[in-house]
Amino acid sequence: MLSASMLPADLSQYDLVHVTPLGDALTQLSVIQACRGRGAKQISAGTGLFIADRQASVVRDIMEQADYFFMNDLEARSVFGSLESVRTQPGKALFVTLGAQGACIIQGDTSTLIPAVSCRVLDPTGAGDTFCGGTLAYLLQKEHPIMAARHAATLAAEMITQVGPTALLSEDPPPEVPLDGRVQVNQRQVRVVAEMISTIPEASPFAFVSPELPPVGHAKALDYFFAATLQQFSFWSERDNRYDQPLVARIGGAALKGSVYLLAAFMRQVERDADFCSPERQANLSREELLEVFRADNGDDPMPALDLHLEQARQYGRDMLAMNLTPQAVLDKALASAEPLDTFLVTLDQIGGYKEDPLRKKSSLLALILNQRPETFLPLQADEQVAPVIDYHALRSCLRVGLIDVVDEELKDKLVNRQIVSPAEEWAVRYAAYRARQQVVVLSGKSEGAVDWFFFGARKRCPEMSEPECRLCQVDPVCAHRVELFQPVLRTSFY
């Protein structure tokens, strides 16, 4: 008997409106359309198997109207034919629950599988609703869609260990996303390292001004930083299923390494073609063009993962165009908000090249750049703090300094021998490092910009291919000196 006429006249006061299946897809669609007409800021919806089987085309119409959508794997197969063919429009997110297999989060053409959280089930009723409600609650706290789903899966696992909604009604704080048991945060080492960093003057933010970067006040600086920062990943080659060596090549007469080489290559191209970093150009980039951008002085292509860089550039441009965005528009949206950083990050969560990483390494790095550049493109509120920027230099430092302990011998052997690891093994190390770095920032009293620059600088003192020079490192007195450990080796566009 529910109808759109029963809705409040003004829904603009709510952060999000969720519309259940209502027994009929056409009724659900009419309510969603009415919600939009009455000022709803964001809309979420779900479906049911009976509806998905009989009204699949209307369910697809509903998905086009909603910002977030929830279904299980059987419903997804009814609507799309198979899980492999599930897609969303740019800027939207779909959450497909897979029972004991976890859940799949689809953002445009990108899909991410998260595992279920193991628990002892007492009463499974409401697990799906808890996942849906929990995901929406964390999204409204500006979590990345994948991390929101991980939090919600953890909450749902706790809920089904008790009768009914008992766990949800508890006054205790909700459970944290659990660490993988193979890697732990070393709380004692976090405290002593944080205390040491708090006393180091060199642990201060970097202004992101260098010969490889746009001069201060450059007309295309914003486009450059958006397009170049999303390419900050995968500067290493492999051989025999192991890490081989980092990218080092000459460009403009200088031998440059990894990320610095890429930044110089992009800057060289901007000097030749001022609009190269625009979303339009990136969306339509050809392999030949990108090959020429990265070409070294000797004519070689030094990029170990050229096609992955091309895919990221195109996806970035296409998502920006589909949502009618430019770097300046993204920035303007953030600056018009009471929470500039959160708004900035949530917007990047919808854009290719940035949206794929649940820990937002490249998004957070871009935020630091735009905040710390002399132009101060992105001023932050006093209570806003950028999340840890976890790349492979940060991972190597966390392992060697002892901020995290690898307690699984098989995984430790892979790290020592620089073997390629599985995505689950990589996540075990990286998420523990992320949590450790969060604590270092809080306990040291330093900003993430300062802590990140200190650890990024450690790449020179504690490098990949030569012995560490511990005497040059300010944290040497408290370091665990686990110099045999190496960062997880896995080809990814995240870092």
C-alpha positions as CSV (number, residue, x, y, z in Angstrom):
1,M,0.0,0.0,0.0
2,L,3.0,2.3,0.2
3,S,3.2,5.0,-2.5
4,A,5.3,8.1,-3.3
5,S,2.5,10.3,-2.1
6,M,3.2,9.2,1.5
7,L,6.8,10.6,1.4
8,P,7.7,13.8,3.3
9,A,7.7,16.9,1.1
10,D,11.3,17.8,1.8
11,L,14.0,15.1,1.8
12,S,17.0,17.5,1.5
13,Q,17.7,17.4,5.2
14,Y,18.8,13.7,4.9
15,D,22.3,12.7,3.8
16,L,20.9,9.6,2.1
17,V,17.6,7.8,1.4
18,H,17.5,4.0,1.1
19,V,14.5,2.5,-0.8
20,T,13.8,-1.2,-0.2
21,P,12.3,-3.4,-2.9
22,L,8.7,-2.6,-1.8
23,G,7.4,-5.8,-3.3
24,D,7.4,-4.4,-6.9
25,A,10.1,-2.8,-9.0
26,L,7.8,-0.3,-10.6
27,T,6.6,1.0,-7.2
28,Q,10.2,1.2,-6.0
29,L,11.2,3.2,-9.2
30,S,8.4,5.6,-8.7
31,V,9.3,6.2,-5.1
32,I,13.0,6.8,-6.1
33,Q,12.0,9.3,-8.7
34,A,9.8,11.1,-6.2
35,C,12.7,11.1,-3.7
36,R,14.9,12.8,-6.3
37,G,12.1,15.3,-6.9
38,R,11.9,16.1,-3.2
39,G,15.5,16.9,-2.8
40,A,17.2,13.6,-1.8
41,K,21.0,14.1,-1.9
42,Q,21.9,10.5,-2.4
43,I,19.8,7.4,-3.0
44,S,20.5,3.8,-2.3
45,A,18.3,0.8,-3.2
46,G,18.2,-3.0,-3.2
47,T,16.2,-5.7,-4.8
48,G,14.9,-9.2,-4.2
49,L,15.2,-12.5,-6.1
50,F,11.5,-12.6,-7.0
51,I,11.7,-9.1,-8.5
52,A,15.1,-9.6,-10.2
53,D,13.7,-12.7,-11.9
54,R,10.5,-11.1,-13.2
55,Q,11.4,-7.4,-13.6
56,A,15.1,-7.4,-14.5
57,S,14.8,-4.4,-17.0
58,V,13.1,-2.3,-14.3
59,V,15.7,-3.2,-11.8
60,R,18.3,-1.9,-14.3
61,D,16.4,1.3,-14.6
62,I,16.4,1.6,-10.8
63,M,20.2,1.1,-10.7
64,E,20.5,4.0,-13.2
65,Q,18.6,6.2,-10.7
66,A,20.4,5.2,-7.6
67,D,23.9,6.2,-6.4
68,Y,24.4,2.9,-4.5
69,F,22.7,-0.5,-5.1
70,F,22.8,-3.8,-3.2
71,M,22.0,-7.3,-4.4
72,N,23.1,-10.9,-3.9
73,D,24.8,-13.1,-6.5
74,L,21.6,-14.9,-7.5
75,E,19.9,-11.5,-8.1
76,A,22.9,-10.2,-10.0
77,R,22.8,-13.2,-12.3
78,S,19.1,-12.7,-13.0
79,V,19.6,-9.1,-13.9
80,F,23.0,-9.2,-15.7
81,G,23.2,-12.9,-16.8
82,S,26.6,-13.4,-15.1
83,L,28.7,-11.8,-12.4
84,E,31.4,-11.1,-15.0
85,S,29.2,-8.8,-17.0
86,V,28.1,-6.6,-14.0
87,R,28.9,-3.0,-14.6
88,T,27.8,0.4,-13.2
89,Q,27.6,3.9,-14.6
90,P,30.6,6.2,-13.7
91,G,30.2,7.6,-10.2
92,K,28.0,4.8,-9.0
93,A,28.8,1.7,-6.8
94,L,27.2,-1.7,-6.7
95,F,27.6,-4.1,-3.8
96,V,27.0,-7.8,-4.6
97,T,27.0,-10.2,-1.6
98,L,28.4,-13.7,-2.2
99,G,27.6,-15.5,1.0
100,A,30.6,-17.3,2.4
101,Q,32.7,-16.0,-0.5
102,G,32.4,-12.4,0.8
103,A,31.2,-9.6,-1.4
104,C,32.1,-7.9,-4.8
105,I,32.2,-4.1,-5.1
106,I,31.7,-2.8,-8.7
107,Q,32.7,0.8,-9.5
108,G,32.1,1.3,-13.3
109,D,34.3,-1.3,-15.0
110,T,36.3,-2.1,-11.8
111,S,35.4,-4.9,-9.5
112,T,36.9,-5.8,-6.2
113,L,36.3,-9.0,-4.2
114,I,36.5,-8.7,-0.4
115,P,36.5,-11.8,1.8
116,A,33.9,-12.8,4.3
117,V,34.9,-12.5,8.0
118,S,34.9,-15.9,9.6
119,C,32.7,-16.3,12.7
120,R,30.6,-18.7,14.7
121,V,27.0,-18.3,13.4
122,L,24.2,-18.3,15.9
123,D,21.4,-16.4,14.0
124,P,22.0,-15.5,10.4
125,T,18.8,-13.5,10.0
126,G,19.5,-9.9,8.8
127,A,23.1,-10.4,7.7
128,G,22.4,-8.8,4.3
129,D,20.5,-5.9,5.8
130,T,23.3,-5.3,8.3
131,F,25.9,-5.3,5.4
132,C,23.7,-2.8,3.5
133,G,23.1,-0.5,6.4
134,G,26.7,-0.8,7.7
135,T,28.1,0.0,4.2
136,L,25.9,3.1,3.9
137,A,26.8,4.3,7.4
138,Y,30.5,4.1,6.6
139,L,30.0,5.7,3.2
140,L,28.4,8.6,5.0
141,Q,31.5,8.8,7.2
142,K,33.5,9.3,3.9
143,E,35.0,5.9,3.8
144,H,36.1,4.5,0.4
145,P,33.3,2.1,-0.9
146,I,35.6,-0.9,-0.6
147,M,36.6,-0.1,3.0
148,A,33.0,0.7,3.8
149,A,32.1,-2.8,2.6
150,R,34.9,-4.3,4.7
151,H,33.7,-2.5,7.8
152,A,30.2,-3.6,7.1
153,A,31.2,-7.3,6.5
154,T,32.9,-7.2,9.9
155,L,29.8,-5.7,11.5
156,A,27.6,-8.3,9.9
157,A,29.9,-11.1,11.1
158,E,29.6,-9.8,14.6
159,M,25.8,-9.5,14.4
160,I,25.1,-13.1,13.4
161,T,27.0,-14.4,16.4
162,Q,24.1,-13.1,18.6
163,V,20.4,-13.4,18.6
164,G,18.5,-10.9,16.4
165,P,19.9,-7.3,16.4
166,T,21.5,-7.6,19.8
167,A,25.0,-6.8,18.6
168,L,23.8,-3.8,16.6
169,L,22.1,-2.3,19.7
170,S,25.3,-2.5,21.8
171,E,26.8,0.7,23.1
172,D,30.3,-0.7,22.5
173,P,32.1,0.7,19.5
174,P,31.7,-1.2,16.2
175,P,34.5,-3.8,15.4
176,E,37.5,-2.7,13.4
177,V,38.3,-4.4,10.1
178,P,40.5,-7.2,11.4
179,L,44.2,-7.5,10.4
180,D,45.2,-10.6,8.6
181,G,46.7,-12.9,11.2
182,R,49.9,-13.3,9.3
183,V,51.0,-9.7,10.0
184,Q,50.7,-7.7,13.2
185,V,51.3,-4.1,14.3
186,N,54.1,-3.9,16.8
187,Q,52.7,-1.5,19.3
188,R,55.9,-1.0,21.3
189,Q,57.9,-0.2,18.2
190,V,55.2,2.2,17.0
191,R,55.5,4.1,20.2
192,V,59.3,4.4,20.3
193,V,59.5,5.3,16.5
194,A,56.8,7.9,16.9
195,E,58.6,9.4,19.9
196,M,61.8,9.6,17.9
197,I,60.1,11.1,14.8
198,S,58.5,13.8,17.0
199,T,62.0,15.1,17.8
200,I,63.4,15.1,14.2
201,P,63.3,18.5,12.5
202,E,63.8,16.8,9.0
203,A,60.4,15.2,9.5
204,S,58.5,18.1,7.9
205,P,56.2,18.4,4.9
206,F,57.6,18.7,1.4
207,A,56.5,21.6,-0.8
208,F,56.5,19.4,-4.0
209,V,58.7,21.9,-5.8
210,S,61.6,20.4,-7.9
211,P,63.1,20.6,-11.4
212,E,60.8,17.7,-12.5
213,L,57.6,19.4,-11.4
214,P,55.7,22.5,-12.8
215,P,57.1,25.8,-11.7
216,V,55.0,27.6,-9.0
217,G,52.1,29.3,-10.7
218,H,52.3,27.2,-13.9
219,A,49.0,27.5,-15.8
220,K,48.6,23.7,-16.2
221,A,49.8,22.6,-12.8
222,L,46.5,21.4,-11.6
223,D,45.8,19.2,-14.7
224,Y,49.4,18.0,-14.5
225,F,49.2,16.8,-10.9
226,F,45.8,15.1,-11.4
227,A,47.0,13.2,-14.5
228,A,50.6,12.4,-13.3
229,T,49.8,11.4,-9.7
230,L,47.5,8.6,-10.8
231,Q,50.5,7.2,-12.7
232,Q,52.6,6.8,-9.5
233,F,52.9,3.0,-9.5
234,S,54.8,-0.1,-10.7
235,F,58.3,1.2,-11.3
236,W,60.0,-2.2,-11.2
237,S,60.6,-5.2,-13.3
238,E,60.4,-8.9,-12.5
239,R,62.3,-12.0,-13.5
240,D,61.6,-15.7,-12.7
241,N,58.6,-14.7,-10.5
242,R,60.7,-12.4,-8.4
243,Y,61.6,-8.7,-8.1
244,D,64.4,-7.9,-10.5
245,Q,65.3,-4.2,-10.4
246,P,63.8,-0.7,-10.1
247,L,63.3,1.6,-13.1
248,V,66.3,3.9,-13.7
249,A,66.7,5.7,-17.0
250,R,68.1,8.9,-18.5
251,I,65.7,11.7,-19.5
252,G,67.0,15.1,-20.4
253,G,70.5,14.0,-19.6
254,A,69.8,13.0,-16.0
255,A,69.5,9.5,-14.7
256,L,66.2,9.4,-12.8
257,K,64.5,6.7,-10.8
258,G,60.9,5.5,-10.8
259,S,58.4,8.1,-9.8
260,V,60.8,11.0,-10.5
261,Y,61.4,9.7,-14.0
262,L,57.6,9.6,-14.7
263,L,57.1,13.1,-13.3
264,A,59.9,14.5,-15.6
265,A,58.5,12.6,-18.6
266,F,55.0,14.2,-18.0
267,M,56.5,17.6,-17.5
268,R,58.5,17.3,-20.7
269,Q,55.3,16.4,-22.6
270,V,53.4,19.4,-21.1
271,E,56.1,21.7,-22.3
272,R,55.6,20.3,-25.8
273,D,51.8,20.0,-25.6
274,A,50.2,22.2,-22.9
275,D,46.8,20.3,-22.9
276,F,48.3,16.8,-22.7
277,C,47.1,16.3,-19.1
278,S,43.5,17.4,-19.8
279,P,40.8,14.7,-19.3
280,E,40.0,14.8,-23.0
281,R,43.5,14.0,-24.0
282,Q,44.0,11.3,-21.4
283,A,40.7,9.6,-22.3
284,N,41.8,9.3,-25.9
285,L,45.5,8.6,-25.4
286,S,47.0,6.0,-27.8
287,R,49.7,3.5,-26.9
288,E,52.1,5.1,-29.4
289,E,51.6,8.5,-27.7
290,L,52.3,7.2,-24.2
291,L,55.2,5.3,-25.5
292,E,56.7,8.5,-26.8
293,V,56.0,10.3,-23.6
294,F,58.0,7.8,-21.6
295,R,60.8,7.4,-24.1
296,A,64.3,7.6,-22.6
297,D,67.2,9.6,-24.0
298,N,68.6,6.4,-25.7
299,G,65.2,5.7,-27.4
300,D,64.2,2.9,-25.0
301,D,60.8,2.5,-23.3
302,P,61.8,1.9,-19.6
303,M,58.2,1.6,-18.3
304,P,57.7,-2.0,-17.0
305,A,53.9,-1.8,-17.2
306,L,53.1,0.5,-20.1
307,D,49.7,-1.0,-20.9
308,L,48.6,-0.6,-17.2
309,H,49.6,3.0,-17.3
310,L,47.6,3.5,-20.6
311,E,44.6,1.8,-19.1
312,Q,44.7,4.0,-16.0
313,A,45.1,7.2,-18.1
314,R,42.1,6.4,-20.3
315,Q,39.9,5.4,-17.4
316,Y,40.7,8.6,-15.6
317,G,39.8,10.7,-18.6
318,R,36.6,8.8,-19.5
319,D,35.3,9.0,-15.9
320,M,36.0,12.7,-15.7
321,L,34.3,13.3,-19.0
322,A,31.3,11.1,-18.1
323,M,30.8,13.0,-14.9
324,N,31.5,16.4,-16.5
325,L,34.4,17.0,-14.3
326,T,37.8,18.8,-14.6
327,P,40.5,19.0,-12.0
328,Q,39.4,22.6,-11.3
329,A,35.8,21.4,-10.9
330,V,36.8,18.7,-8.4
331,L,38.8,21.3,-6.5
332,D,35.9,23.8,-6.5
333,K,33.5,21.2,-5.2
334,A,35.9,20.4,-2.3
335,L,36.5,24.1,-1.5
336,A,32.8,24.7,-1.4
337,S,32.4,22.0,1.3
338,A,32.7,22.3,5.0
339,E,34.9,19.3,4.8
340,P,37.3,20.0,1.8
341,L,39.5,16.9,2.3
342,D,36.7,14.4,2.7
343,T,34.8,15.9,-0.2
344,F,37.9,15.8,-2.4
345,L,38.6,12.1,-1.6
346,V,35.0,11.0,-2.0
347,T,35.0,12.6,-5.5
348,L,38.3,10.8,-6.4
349,D,36.6,7.5,-5.3
350,Q,34.5,7.8,-8.4
351,I,37.4,8.5,-10.9
352,G,39.5,5.9,-12.6
353,G,43.1,5.8,-11.6
354,Y,42.1,6.8,-8.1
355,K,38.9,4.9,-7.2
356,E,40.5,1.4,-7.3
357,D,42.6,1.6,-4.2
358,P,40.6,1.1,-0.9
359,L,43.5,2.7,1.0
360,R,43.6,5.7,-1.3
361,K,47.4,6.0,-1.7
362,K,47.3,8.1,-4.9
363,S,44.3,10.1,-3.7
364,S,46.0,11.0,-0.4
365,L,49.2,11.8,-2.2
366,L,47.4,14.2,-4.5
367,A,45.7,15.8,-1.5
368,L,49.2,16.3,0.1
369,I,50.6,17.8,-3.1
370,L,47.7,20.2,-3.6
371,N,47.8,21.2,0.1
372,Q,51.6,21.6,0.5
373,R,52.4,23.3,-2.9
374,P,53.1,27.0,-2.5
375,E,49.8,27.7,-4.3
376,T,47.9,25.9,-1.5
377,F,45.4,24.6,-4.0
378,L,43.6,22.6,-1.3
379,P,43.6,24.2,2.1
380,L,42.4,21.9,4.9
381,Q,40.4,22.5,8.0
382,A,42.3,22.4,11.3
383,D,40.9,19.0,12.2
384,E,41.4,17.4,8.8
385,Q,44.3,14.9,8.4
386,V,45.4,13.0,5.2
387,A,45.4,9.2,5.6
388,P,48.7,7.3,5.3
389,V,50.3,7.2,1.9
390,I,51.4,3.6,1.7
391,D,53.6,2.9,-1.3
392,Y,56.4,0.3,-1.5
393,H,59.0,2.5,0.1
394,A,56.7,2.9,3.1
395,L,56.1,-0.8,3.2
396,R,59.8,-1.6,3.2
397,S,60.4,1.0,6.0
398,C,57.6,-0.4,8.1
399,L,59.0,-3.9,7.8
400,R,62.6,-3.1,8.4
401,V,62.1,-0.6,11.2
402,G,59.8,-3.1,12.9
403,L,56.5,-1.2,13.0
404,I,54.9,-4.4,11.8
405,D,55.8,-8.1,12.5
406,V,55.4,-10.8,9.9
407,V,54.5,-13.9,12.0
408,D,53.8,-16.3,9.2
409,E,57.1,-17.9,8.1
410,E,55.9,-18.7,4.6
411,L,55.1,-15.1,3.9
412,K,58.3,-13.9,5.6
413,D,60.3,-16.2,3.3
414,K,58.6,-14.7,0.2
415,L,59.4,-11.2,1.4
416,V,63.1,-12.0,2.1
417,N,63.4,-13.8,-1.3
418,R,61.6,-11.0,-3.1
419,Q,59.1,-13.4,-4.6
420,I,55.8,-12.3,-6.1
421,V,53.0,-12.6,-3.5
422,S,49.3,-13.2,-3.8
423,P,46.9,-10.2,-3.5
424,A,45.8,-11.5,0.0
425,E,49.4,-11.7,1.2
426,E,50.0,-8.2,-0.1
427,W,46.9,-6.9,1.7
428,A,48.0,-8.5,4.9
429,V,51.3,-6.5,4.9
430,R,49.9,-3.3,3.5
431,Y,46.9,-2.9,5.7
432,A,49.0,-3.6,8.8
433,A,51.5,-0.9,7.6
434,Y,48.6,1.5,7.1
435,R,47.3,0.9,10.6
436,A,50.8,1.3,12.0
437,R,51.4,4.6,10.2
438,Q,48.1,5.9,11.4
439,Q,49.3,5.4,14.9
440,V,52.7,7.0,14.2
441,V,51.0,10.2,13.0
442,V,48.8,10.4,16.1
443,L,51.6,9.6,18.6
444,S,54.3,11.7,17.0
445,G,52.1,14.8,16.8
446,K,53.4,15.3,13.2
447,S,51.2,15.6,10.1
448,E,50.9,12.7,7.6
449,G,52.7,15.0,5.2
450,A,55.7,15.2,7.5
451,V,55.7,11.5,8.4
452,D,55.3,10.5,4.8
453,W,58.2,12.6,3.6
454,F,60.4,11.2,6.3
455,F,59.6,7.6,5.4
456,F,59.8,8.4,1.6
457,G,63.2,9.9,2.2
458,A,64.3,6.6,3.8
459,R,64.4,5.1,0.3
460,K,67.8,6.7,-0.1
461,R,69.1,5.5,3.3
462,C,67.5,2.0,3.1
463,P,67.3,1.3,-0.7
464,E,66.1,-1.7,-2.7
465,M,69.4,-2.8,-4.3
466,S,72.2,-1.9,-1.9
467,E,73.0,-2.2,1.8
468,P,71.3,0.2,4.1
469,E,73.4,3.1,5.4
470,C,72.0,3.0,8.9
471,R,74.4,5.6,10.3
472,L,72.6,8.2,8.1
473,C,69.1,7.4,9.5
474,Q,67.7,9.3,12.5
475,V,65.6,6.4,13.7
476,D,68.6,4.0,13.7
477,P,68.8,4.0,17.6
478,V,65.3,2.5,17.8
479,C,65.2,0.6,14.5
480,A,64.7,-3.2,14.5
481,H,67.2,-3.5,11.7
482,R,65.3,-6.2,9.8
483,V,67.2,-5.3,6.7
484,E,66.6,-8.7,5.0
485,L,62.9,-7.9,4.6
486,F,61.6,-6.5,1.3
487,Q,58.2,-4.9,0.4
488,P,55.5,-7.3,-1.0
489,V,56.2,-7.8,-4.7
490,L,52.9,-7.6,-6.7
491,R,52.1,-5.8,-9.9
492,T,49.3,-3.3,-9.0
493,S,48.2,0.1,-10.1
494,F,47.7,1.2,-6.5
495,Y,51.4,2.1,-5.8
